[in-house]
Each structure stands twice: as C-alpha cells, then as structure tokens.
Amino acid sequence: MNNFKDKKIVILGFGKEGLSTYEYIRKYEKEMPLVIMDNKYQDIKIEDKNVLVMDINYDDLKDYDLIFKSPGISFKGMDISSFKDKITSQLEYFLENKKGYVVGITGTKGKSTTSSLIYSIINNQGYKTFLLGNIGNPIFDVMDDIDEESYVVIEMSSHQLEYVTKSPDIAIILNLFEEHLDHYDSLDAYYKAKLNIAKFQGKDDYFLYSSDNEDLKSYKNFIQTESQKYDITFEKKDSSYAYILDNFIVVNDNKVFDLDNKINLKGRHNVKDIMFALTVASILNLEEDKTTKAICEFKPLPHRMELVGTFDGITFYNDSIATIPDATINAINSLDNIDTLILGGMDRKISYEYFIDFLKDSNINNFICLPDTGHYIYEQIKDIKKAYKVDKMEEAVKIAKKVTKKGCVCLLSPAASSYGFFKNFEERGNKYKELIERK
C-alpha cells in the first residue's frame, strides 16, 4: 500500500471491481481521501466522510495520480494522452506485485471455459489454486490469500488488458474475432489490447496461441518478446507444440489424451480449449492421470451450449454466451438435429454477411429473429428460410415451442450482445430457461 500513500486516487467506474478496489484500499488506509466517479453516481450509497462520489468527468482525470479504471469504462474517441500513464487496474497492480505462478487466458471466445478447465486441472492436483478476473472473484478480494506456492488462473478480457504493462508467466490467446467495436476505435485497437497479455513476457515465460486462427496468426508478430512460443493446432505443422494425431491430443510429441474418452464438452472448439489446457499441464509437469480425470469430469459452464432439458419432445440448448457469429457457427456445428435457432441482439456494427450465407446453407428449418441484429438477418433470409420476426424473448420461446419438430433441438445462440435488452448474457440465458420451463 506504500504505492498509494500521498497519491490522489480516483476509482473510475463503481461496479463489482470498483467496489472491490474501494474495499481493498480501505482495508489498509481508513482515512485516505478517495474519489469515485460513475455515471450512476446518484445510486452509490457510501457512508465515508473521506470519499467524494461524483459523475464521470473525463477532463478532470489528468489531475489525479492514479486512475483505477474499471473494465467497462471506454475511452473510445477520446484523447487520453494527458492521463494515459496514470491508468491502472486491479490486474495491473497484481501483476506488478504478484506472488505465485500466474496463468492468464484471453481470446474473443472460449476464455471462461478454458480458464475454468485449467483451474480444475491444477486444483485437482492438490495445489492452492485461485480462479480470478473476468470469470471469478475480483483479484483484490483474495489478493492477501495468495502466496508464493499458489497458482493463479486469471481470465483476462481485452478491457482489463488494454493498459497493462506486465504479463503473466503463461499467457494464452485462444483466438481473435471481430467484436467490441462499440468499445474500441478500431478492430486493430481491440486486437492489440488482447495481445498485451504476452507483450511484456521474458525468456522464462510461455506464450500459447493457435495459428489455426487467421487473425491471430497474422497479429501475433505484434508481440516481440523472448518468451517460449507454443503453437496449438488441430493438424501438425512445423510450428506445432500440440496437435491431433490418430484421435489423440499430442503435446510435445507425447500422446496425452485419447479423444475417445467420454467428455462433457461438445464441439471442435472445445477440443481446442482442452488442447490449451493440456499444454499448460505439460509446462507445469502435472500428473497425467489426474489431468485426464479432471478433463473428463469437467462440466460445461452455464449459458455455454448448456442443455436445458427436453420438454414436450423438444430438446432446448442455451448458448447465450454466443455474442458473435463465429460462436454461433461453432454451436450449430457441434449439435445434431437443430430445427430452430433463436438469434439476435445489440447491433455493434460487426459484419454478418458470411454468417447469413452460412445460415442460408444450413439444415435449420426455423429462424426466430430478435432485435436488432436478428431483424436485419430476418430481412436477408425470409425469402429462403422460414423466419419469424419477434420483439421479445417471450414471443420467441412461444413460437419455438410451437414450430420445432418433436425429437429435434431448439437452440438459443444469439450471435450478438445482450446489452440494451438484458443486463448481460446471463440474464438473457436465465430468461430463456425460465420461459422454457414455464407451462
């Protein structure tokens, strides 16, 4: 906490992480003056005479020594040169003062599953393990419990990585797809924020990526580090450290996982997540039998191709996490017998043309289209496919129950963000599940 003494500090954004930052500082510095800025400042109720709560004023940020930025705050379109060097975060502070061994995971899709799987594998070996960041607890909530013997698995979003100047011991970038253009000035800026995860590594660190992903293949050269770089691919290449051969996942030329094993994770994209996890297990020299057991017992996280159940002969899946077209394509390719697809959400100005072509060529019979992106897709496919234009999830589920063939699948996989219609993808998925189970 010596880093904070006599500093003028502002907490920018007061959601879950902002509150955690406030509580952590107050744990050690009871009287330190603090400023909290939030667009919903009037809803913040803090009885602390040394705290000033106010609306966000970007022009004033240059007057502070430290700006603890919450991940949801965007500086899109702003000139931040007067205060950029003052921006910090829980992730930055932890990496600067870290204890234990840190595995960081990012990517446009698959972060939460891969982070949880790696956590489960390490924890299953009996080590003191933490799952933090974008999926778990805010880092400051447990920072004092972490010691040199700990393993810390952190899911890192682009928003958390945007201004960091440190990297984890193992940095994983699963993939890069077009997303979050509502937060960044360009796709290039979004990708480079992701790549910060490995940008500051040294020769004893590891950078795991996949050259199967075209955008990542071209952008990885942005990272000029001395770290050991491991390429995770489906087919063996000269660069491959992990690949598939004879229905086995091979890591460092050793067959370590039989794909005939019964696993709960469906789809080729989840096989890739397992390959990344097995590479981490190899680097850490974990016991192979315990690793295999942890993978086979791992269950999909909620809202990620989640089996809701079978009702009146129709099997319902909830894939509300699918906020981009590529994620929905993965879900469609992973499930058999899909008769109805519910899609649509917030328009973030990403391209849907290739996705529309994919839907036109698919075997899906019914498309139920929610605003805003679903309404656009509806106009493009209505003359070719049986499509329904709806405004609410209630109407979408009602139609799905009526038109989906018995013995077939209805899939919610929106290919768009939930914002503007729901608080987050969890709320959207929970609403879908509630409506399915309602008589």
C-alpha positions in Angstrom: 0.0 0.0 0.0 3.0 2.3 0.1 2.4 2.8 -3.6 -0.8 4.6 -2.7 0.4 6.9 0.1 0.1 10.6 -0.6 -1.5 9.8 -4.0 -4.6 11.5 -5.4 -6.7 8.4 -6.4 -9.9 8.1 -8.4 -11.9 4.9 -8.8 -13.4 5.2 -12.3 -16.5 3.0 -12.5 -18.1 1.6 -9.4 -19.4 -1.9 -10.4 -18.2 -5.1 -8.8 -14.5 -4.4 -9.4 -14.8 -0.7 -8.4 -16.4 -1.7 -5.1 -13.7 -4.3 -4.6 -10.9 -1.7 -5.2 -12.5 0.7 -2.7 -12.8 -2.1 0.0 -9.2 -3.2 -0.5 -7.8 0.3 -0.1 -10.0 0.9 2.9 -8.7 -2.3 4.5 -5.3 -0.7 4.9 -6.0 3.1 4.6 -9.0 4.1 6.6 -8.7 7.8 6.2 -7.2 8.2 2.7 -9.2 10.7 0.6 -10.7 8.9 -2.4 -12.8 10.0 -5.4 -15.4 7.7 -7.0 -16.6 8.6 -10.5 -19.5 6.7 -12.0 -22.3 7.6 -14.5 -24.8 6.3 -11.9 -23.2 8.2 -9.0 -26.6 9.1 -7.5 -27.2 5.3 -6.8 -24.0 4.9 -4.8 -24.5 4.9 -1.1 -21.3 5.0 0.9 -21.1 6.4 4.4 -17.5 7.6 4.3 -16.6 11.2 5.0 -13.3 10.8 3.1 -14.9 9.8 -0.2 -16.3 12.1 -2.8 -18.8 10.5 -5.2 -19.4 12.2 -8.5 -20.4 11.9 -12.1 -17.6 10.9 -14.6 -15.7 14.0 -15.7 -13.0 12.9 -18.2 -11.5 16.4 -18.4 -10.5 16.1 -14.7 -8.8 12.8 -14.9 -5.4 14.5 -15.7 -5.5 15.9 -12.1 -5.2 12.5 -10.4 -2.0 10.5 -9.7 -3.7 7.1 -10.1 -6.8 6.2 -12.0 -8.2 2.8 -11.1 -10.2 2.1 -14.2 -13.0 -0.5 -14.2 -13.1 -2.8 -17.3 -16.4 -1.4 -18.5 -15.2 2.2 -18.9 -14.4 3.0 -22.6 -12.2 5.9 -23.8 -13.4 5.4 -27.4 -12.8 8.5 -29.5 -11.1 10.4 -26.7 -7.7 12.0 -26.5 -6.3 10.4 -23.3 -2.7 11.5 -23.7 -2.9 13.8 -20.6 -3.7 10.9 -18.3 -2.9 7.6 -20.1 0.2 6.9 -17.9 -1.9 7.3 -14.8 -4.3 4.5 -15.7 -4.1 1.3 -13.6 -6.3 -1.6 -12.6 -6.6 -4.5 -10.2 -4.9 -6.7 -12.9 -2.0 -4.3 -13.4 -1.5 -3.8 -9.7 -1.5 -7.6 -9.1 1.0 -8.3 -11.9 3.3 -5.7 -10.6 3.3 -7.1 -7.1 2.4 -10.7 -7.9 3.0 -13.8 -5.8 2.6 -17.3 -7.0 2.5 -18.6 -10.6 0.1 -16.8 -13.0 -1.7 -18.3 -15.9 -3.6 -15.7 -18.0 -6.2 -16.6 -20.6 -7.7 -14.3 -23.2 -9.4 -14.6 -26.6 -12.6 -13.4 -28.2 -14.3 -16.7 -27.3 -13.6 -19.6 -25.0 -12.0 -17.7 -22.2 -14.3 -18.8 -19.4 -14.3 -22.5 -20.3 -10.6 -22.7 -20.8 -9.9 -20.7 -17.6 -12.2 -22.9 -15.5 -10.8 -26.1 -17.1 -7.2 -25.1 -16.3 -8.2 -24.1 -12.8 -9.9 -27.5 -12.3 -6.9 -29.4 -13.6 -4.4 -27.6 -11.3 -6.7 -27.7 -8.3 -7.3 -31.5 -8.9 -3.5 -32.0 -8.4 -3.9 -30.6 -4.8 -2.3 -27.2 -5.3 -3.5 -24.0 -3.8 -5.3 -22.5 -6.8 -7.3 -19.4 -7.5 -9.7 -18.6 -10.4 -9.9 -14.8 -10.8 -10.6 -12.0 -13.2 -13.3 -11.7 -15.7 -15.0 -15.0 -14.6 -14.2 -15.3 -10.9 -13.7 -13.0 -8.0 -12.1 -9.6 -8.4 -8.4 -10.0 -7.8 -8.3 -7.7 -4.7 -10.9 -9.9 -2.9 -8.4 -12.6 -2.4 -5.0 -10.9 -3.1 -3.9 -11.3 0.5 -4.6 -15.0 0.5 -2.2 -15.7 -2.4 1.3 -16.8 -1.6 4.4 -17.9 -3.4 3.2 -21.5 -3.6 -0.2 -20.5 -5.2 -1.3 -21.0 -8.8 -3.4 -18.1 -10.0 -5.6 -18.6 -13.1 -7.0 -15.3 -14.4 -9.5 -14.8 -17.3 -8.4 -11.5 -18.8 -10.7 -9.5 -21.0 -9.5 -7.0 -23.6 -10.9 -4.3 -21.3 -8.7 -5.5 -18.4 -5.6 -5.8 -20.7 -5.9 -2.6 -22.5 -3.5 -0.6 -20.4 -1.4 -3.2 -18.6 2.4 -3.1 -18.7 3.1 -6.6 -17.2 2.3 -10.1 -18.4 1.6 -13.4 -16.7 4.0 -16.4 -16.5 1.9 -18.3 -19.1 -0.1 -16.1 -21.5 -2.8 -17.8 -23.6 -4.6 -16.2 -26.6 -7.2 -18.6 -27.8 -8.4 -16.7 -30.9 -9.2 -13.3 -32.3 -12.6 -12.4 -33.9 -14.3 -9.2 -34.7 -16.1 -7.9 -31.6 -16.3 -5.0 -29.1 -16.2 -2.3 -31.8 -18.6 -0.4 -29.5 -15.7 -0.1 -27.1 -12.6 0.4 -29.4 -11.8 2.9 -32.1 -10.8 0.1 -34.4 -10.5 -3.7 -34.7 -6.7 -3.2 -34.7 -7.0 -1.5 -31.2 -9.1 -4.4 -29.9 -6.7 -7.0 -31.1 -3.7 -5.2 -29.7 -5.4 -4.8 -26.3 -5.7 -8.6 -26.3 -2.1 -9.1 -27.3 -0.9 -7.1 -24.3 -1.3 -10.4 -22.4 2.0 -11.6 -23.8 3.7 -8.3 -24.8 5.8 -7.9 -21.7 6.9 -11.5 -21.1 10.5 -12.6 -20.6 12.6 -15.6 -21.6 11.3 -17.8 -18.8 7.7 -17.2 -19.7 5.4 -19.1 -22.1 3.1 -17.7 -24.9 0.4 -20.1 -26.1 -1.5 -19.3 -29.3 -3.1 -21.0 -32.3 -2.1 -20.4 -35.9 -5.3 -22.1 -36.9 -6.9 -18.7 -36.2 -6.1 -16.5 -39.2 -6.3 -13.1 -37.4 -4.2 -14.4 -34.5 -1.7 -15.9 -36.9 -1.1 -12.5 -38.5 -1.3 -10.4 -35.4 1.0 -12.5 -33.1 4.0 -10.9 -34.8 3.0 -7.7 -33.0 4.5 -9.4 -29.9 8.2 -9.1 -29.8 9.2 -11.0 -26.7 11.8 -13.6 -25.6 9.1 -15.9 -24.3 8.8 -19.5 -25.4 6.1 -19.6 -28.0 3.9 -22.7 -28.3 1.5 -23.1 -31.3 -1.6 -25.2 -30.6 -3.1 -26.6 -33.9 -5.5 -29.3 -35.0 -3.2 -30.6 -37.7 0.5 -30.9 -37.2 2.6 -28.1 -38.6 6.3 -27.2 -38.3 5.4 -24.8 -35.5 3.0 -27.1 -33.6 3.6 -27.9 -30.0 0.2 -29.5 -29.5 -1.8 -31.2 -32.3 -4.2 -34.1 -33.0 -2.9 -37.4 -34.4 -4.7 -40.8 -34.6 -7.5 -39.4 -32.5 -5.1 -38.4 -29.7 -4.1 -35.0 -28.5 -0.4 -34.9 -28.8 1.6 -32.4 -26.6 5.4 -32.0 -27.0 5.3 -35.2 -29.2 3.6 -37.3 -26.4 0.1 -38.7 -26.8 -1.5 -37.4 -23.7 -5.3 -37.6 -24.2 -7.5 -40.1 -26.1 -10.4 -38.2 -27.8 -12.5 -41.4 -27.4 -12.6 -40.6 -23.7 -16.1 -39.7 -22.6 -16.1 -35.9 -22.1 -18.9 -33.4 -21.4 -17.6 -30.6 -23.6 -19.1 -30.7 -27.1 -17.7 -29.3 -30.3 -14.4 -28.9 -32.1 -13.8 -25.5 -30.5 -13.9 -27.1 -27.0 -11.4 -29.7 -28.1 -9.1 -26.8 -28.8 -9.7 -25.5 -25.3 -8.7 -28.9 -24.0 -5.5 -28.8 -26.0 -4.6 -25.4 -24.5 -5.3 -26.8 -21.0 -3.2 -29.9 -21.7 -0.3 -27.7 -22.8 -0.4 -25.9 -19.5 -0.4 -29.2 -17.7 2.7 -30.2 -19.7 4.5 -27.0 -18.9 3.7 -27.4 -15.2 4.6 -31.1 -15.2 1.3 -32.1 -13.7 0.3 -35.8 -13.3 -1.3 -37.1 -16.5 -3.8 -39.4 -14.9 -5.2 -36.6 -12.6 -5.3 -34.2 -15.6 -7.3 -36.7 -17.7 -9.7 -37.3 -14.8 -10.3 -33.5 -14.3 -11.0 -33.1 -18.1 -13.4 -36.0 -18.2 -15.3 -34.8 -15.2 -15.5 -31.1 -16.2 -19.0 -29.9 -17.0 -19.8 -27.0 -19.4 -20.4 -23.7 -17.7 -23.9 -22.2 -17.7 -25.1 -20.4 -20.9 -22.4 -22.2 -23.0 -24.2 -24.8 -25.1 -26.0 -25.6 -21.9 -28.5 -28.4 -22.1 -31.7 -27.0 -20.5 -33.7 -30.2 -20.9 -36.3 -31.9 -23.1 -39.9 -30.5 -22.8 -42.8 -31.9 -24.9 -40.4 -33.8 -27.1 -38.2 -30.8 -27.9 -34.6 -30.5 -26.6 -33.6 -27.0 -25.6 -30.0 -25.6 -25.5 -28.9 -22.3 -24.1 -25.9 -20.7 -25.7 -26.5 -17.2 -24.6 -22.7 -16.6 -24.3 -22.5 -16.6 -28.2 -22.2 -12.9 -28.8 -20.5 -13.1 -32.2 -21.4 -15.1 -35.4 -18.4 -17.4 -35.1 -19.5 -18.6 -31.7 -23.0 -19.4 -33.1 -21.5 -21.2 -36.0 -19.4 -23.4 -33.6 -22.6 -24.2 -31.6 -24.5 -25.2 -34.8 -21.7 -27.4 -36.0 -21.5 -29.1 -32.5 -25.1 -30.1 -32.1 -27.1 -32.6 -34.2 -30.8 -32.2 -35.3 -31.2 -28.4 -34.8 -34.6 -27.5 -36.1 -35.0 -24.0 -34.6 -32.4 -21.2 -33.9 -33.2 -18.1 -31.8 -30.8 -15.3 -32.6 -30.4 -11.5 -32.4 -29.3 -8.8 -30.0 -27.5 -5.5 -29.8 -26.0 -4.2 -33.1 -22.3 -3.5 -32.5 -21.6 -2.8 -36.2 -19.7 -6.1 -36.9 -20.1 -7.9 -40.2 -22.9 -10.5 -40.5 -22.7 -11.3 -44.2 -20.7 -14.5 -44.0 -22.9 -15.6 -41.2 -26.1 -15.0 -43.2 -24.6 -17.1 -46.0 -23.9 -19.9 -43.5 -27.5 -19.8 -42.2 -28.9 -20.0 -45.7 -26.9 -23.1 -46.4 -27.7 -24.8 -43.1 -30.2 -27.5 -42.4 -32.0 -25.5 -39.8 -35.7 -25.0 -40.6 -36.9 -22.2 -38.3 -35.2 -18.9 -37.5 -36.7 -16.8 -34.8 -35.2 -13.3 -35.0 -34.9 -10.8 -32.1 -33.9 -7.2 -32.4 -31.7 -5.6 -33.6 -29.4 -7.8 -35.5 -32.0 -10.6 -35.8 -34.3 -8.2 -37.6 -31.6 -7.4 -40.1 -30.9 -11.1 -40.6 -34.6 -11.7 -41.0 -34.8 -9.4 -44.0 -31.9 -11.3 -45.6 -33.2 -14.8 -45.2 -37.0 -14.6 -45.1 -37.4 -15.4 -48.8 -35.3 -18.5 -48.5 -35.9 -19.8 -44.9 -38.9 -20.0 -42.6 -38.2 -16.9 -40.4 -40.1 -15.2 -37.6 -39.6 -11.6 -36.6 -40.2 -11.0 -32.9 -39.5 -8.3 -30.3 -39.3 -10.2 -27.1 -37.8 -13.4 -25.7 -41.3 -14.4 -24.5 -42.6 -14.4 -28.1 -39.5 -16.2 -29.4 -39.9 -19.1 -27.0 -43.6 -19.3 -27.6 -43.1 -19.7 -31.3 -40.2 -22.1 -30.8 -42.4 -24.4 -28.7 -45.0 -24.4 -31.5 -42.8 -24.8 -34.6 -39.9 -27.1 -33.5 -40.4 -30.7 -34.5 -40.6 -33.3 -31.8 -37.3 -35.1 -31.3 -35.4 -32.1 -32.5 -33.4 -29.2 -31.0 -34.2 -25.6 -30.3 -31.0 -23.6 -29.8 -30.7 -20.1 -28.4 -27.4 -18.8 -29.8 -27.8 -15.1 -30.5 -24.6 -14.1 -32.4 -25.0 -10.7 -30.7 -24.6 -8.9 -27.4 -27.4 -8.8 -24.9 -26.8 -5.2 -23.9 -29.7 -2.8 -24.5 -32.2 -5.7 -24.0 -30.7 -7.5 -21.0 -28.2 -6.6 -18.3 -25.8 -9.3 -19.5 -25.8 -12.7 -21.3 -26.5 -14.5 -18.0 -29.8 -12.6 -17.6 -30.7 -13.4 -21.2 -30.0 -17.1 -20.8 -31.8 -17.3 -17.5 -34.9 -15.6 -19.0 -34.8 -18.2 -21.9 -34.6 -21.1 -19.4 -37.4 -19.7 -17.3 -39.7 -19.4 -20.3 -38.9 -22.9 -21.5 -39.9 -24.4 -18.1 -43.0 -22.3 -17.8 -46.2 -24.1 -18.8 
